Amino acid sequence: MYKIGIAGGIGCGKSNIVHAFAALGVPVYKADDEAKRLNEESPLIREFLTNLLGKEVYNEDGHLNKPYMASRIFSDANLLKQVNHTIHAEVRKDFLAWAERQSTTGAKYVVCEAAVMIQSNFYKAMDKLIVADLDLETRLQRTMKRDNSTREQVLARLDKQLPQEELIKYADVVLNTNDRINILDTILNLHNELTK
């Protein structure tokens, strides 16, 4: 099963690329959404988080206690590293199993969108990596509008992400998401090549 990764920093337009592939009927795996699901459903993650952070990490209703977890891991780099390592490994395993299931339904290839594709080494599971790119000011404006955030809040989030120039070093294809015609042409060419 051929696997295409989609990466890019906040506000770069990863979703536009993913929507274009989805419109072509390509199965899409959104790693961030699946990580949230696995945090609740995976026995391995549940046991790991409970052992590492205490039973308070899950509420009485069984849902993850996100404020508690954030207060613990974002103030301790070692805890954050351990949590990320375990969750990323489970997401990768889940993605590979999902991709295999897609091949049995006739899909020629799949697409995976992940915010931390490079940082988690998830890109190594992909056959091709597309990086969404966009100028900083447009990214700031988009994100401020989308998330109802201040410029300072968005800049603080950007500061925690891998710089765009670093992401691009890993790319097989860089798509400027301001150029919709180029995005569609590139995606259609790739789709035609992979579905021959």
C-alpha positions in Angstrom: 0.0 0.0 0.0 1.5 3.3 -1.1 1.4 5.9 1.6 1.5 9.7 1.2 2.2 11.9 4.2 1.0 15.5 4.5 2.9 17.8 6.8 3.2 21.5 7.4 3.1 24.0 10.3 0.1 25.7 11.7 -2.0 27.7 9.2 -0.1 26.3 6.2 -3.2 24.7 4.6 -2.6 21.0 5.1 -6.4 20.6 5.3 -6.9 22.0 1.8 -4.5 19.4 0.4 -6.2 16.6 2.4 -9.6 17.7 1.2 -8.5 17.6 -2.4 -7.3 14.0 -2.0 -10.5 13.0 -0.1 -12.6 14.5 -3.0 -10.8 12.0 -5.3 -12.0 9.2 -3.1 -8.6 8.6 -1.5 -8.8 7.2 2.1 -7.4 9.8 4.6 -6.0 9.2 8.1 -5.9 12.3 10.3 -3.2 11.3 12.9 -4.1 14.1 15.3 -7.8 13.0 15.5 -6.8 9.3 15.7 -4.3 10.1 18.6 -7.2 11.7 20.5 -9.3 8.5 19.9 -6.4 6.2 20.9 -5.8 8.2 24.1 -9.3 7.1 25.1 -9.5 3.7 23.6 -6.1 2.1 23.5 -5.5 -0.2 26.5 -1.8 0.2 26.1 -1.9 4.1 26.2 -4.5 4.0 29.1 -2.2 1.7 31.2 0.9 3.7 30.3 -0.6 7.1 31.2 -2.2 5.8 34.4 1.1 4.3 35.5 3.1 7.4 34.5 0.8 10.1 35.7 -1.6 8.5 38.2 -5.2 7.5 38.0 -6.3 11.2 37.9 -5.2 11.3 34.2 -8.6 9.8 33.4 -11.9 11.2 34.7 -14.5 9.0 36.4 -16.4 8.8 33.1 -13.3 7.2 31.5 -12.4 10.2 29.4 -8.9 11.7 29.4 -8.4 14.5 31.9 -6.7 16.8 29.4 -6.1 19.8 31.8 -4.4 17.5 34.3 -2.3 15.7 31.7 -1.2 19.1 30.2 -0.3 20.5 33.6 2.0 17.4 34.3 3.7 16.9 30.9 4.2 20.5 29.8 6.1 21.3 32.9 8.4 18.3 32.7 10.3 17.7 29.5 11.1 14.1 30.4 7.4 13.2 31.0 6.5 15.0 27.7 9.1 12.9 25.8 7.8 9.6 27.3 4.2 10.4 26.6 4.9 11.6 23.0 7.0 8.5 22.3 4.3 6.1 23.5 1.4 7.8 21.8 3.3 8.3 18.5 4.2 4.6 18.4 0.6 3.6 18.9 -0.6 6.0 16.3 2.0 4.7 13.8 0.9 1.1 14.5 -2.8 2.1 14.2 -2.1 3.9 10.9 -0.2 0.9 9.4 -3.0 -1.5 10.3 -5.6 1.0 8.9 -3.6 1.4 5.6 -3.4 -2.4 5.3 -7.2 -2.6 5.7 -7.7 0.0 3.0 -5.7 -2.1 0.5 -8.3 -4.9 1.0 -11.1 -2.5 -0.1 -9.4 -1.7 -3.4 -7.6 1.6 -2.5 -4.5 2.1 -4.5 -2.9 4.5 -2.0 -3.7 6.3 1.3 -3.0 9.8 2.7 -1.9 10.6 6.2 -2.0 14.1 7.7 0.1 14.6 10.9 1.1 17.9 12.6 4.3 16.3 13.9 5.2 14.1 11.0 8.9 14.9 11.2 9.3 15.3 14.9 7.8 11.8 15.6 9.7 10.1 12.7 6.2 9.2 11.3 7.5 10.4 7.9 9.7 7.2 7.7 6.5 5.2 7.3 5.5 7.2 4.2 6.5 6.6 0.6 6.2 10.2 -0.3 6.0 13.4 1.8 4.1 16.5 0.8 4.8 19.7 2.8 2.2 22.5 2.7 3.9 25.8 2.6 2.7 29.4 2.9 4.2 32.8 3.9 4.3 33.6 7.6 1.9 36.6 7.5 -0.9 34.7 5.7 -0.4 31.8 8.2 -0.8 34.1 11.1 -3.9 35.8 9.7 -5.5 32.5 8.8 -4.9 31.0 12.2 -5.9 34.1 14.2 -9.2 34.1 12.3 -9.8 30.3 12.5 -8.9 29.9 16.2 -10.0 33.4 17.3 -6.5 33.9 18.7 -4.2 36.9 19.1 -1.1 37.3 17.0 1.0 36.7 20.1 -0.8 33.4 20.8 -0.2 32.1 17.3 3.4 33.2 17.3 3.9 31.3 20.6 2.4 28.2 19.1 4.6 28.6 16.0 7.6 28.9 18.2 7.0 25.4 19.5 6.8 23.9 16.0 9.6 22.8 13.7 10.5 25.8 11.5 8.9 25.6 8.0 12.4 25.7 6.4 13.3 22.5 8.3 10.1 20.7 7.3 10.8 21.5 3.6 14.1 19.7 3.8 12.2 16.4 4.2 9.7 17.0 1.5 9.4 15.1 -1.8 6.8 17.7 -2.9 6.3 21.3 -1.6 2.9 22.8 -2.3 2.3 26.5 -1.8 -1.3 26.5 -0.7 -1.9 30.0 -2.0 -1.7 28.6 -5.5 -4.8 26.5 -5.7 -4.3 25.6 -9.4 -0.8 24.3 -8.8 -2.1 22.3 -5.8 -4.9 20.6 -7.9 -2.6 20.0 -10.8 0.1 18.4 -8.6 -2.5 16.3 -6.7 -4.2 15.1 -9.9 -0.9 14.2 -11.6 0.1 12.2 -8.5 -3.3 10.6 -8.3 -3.2 9.5 -11.9 0.3 8.1 -11.5 -0.7 6.1 -8.4 -4.0 4.8 -9.8 -2.7 3.6 -13.2 
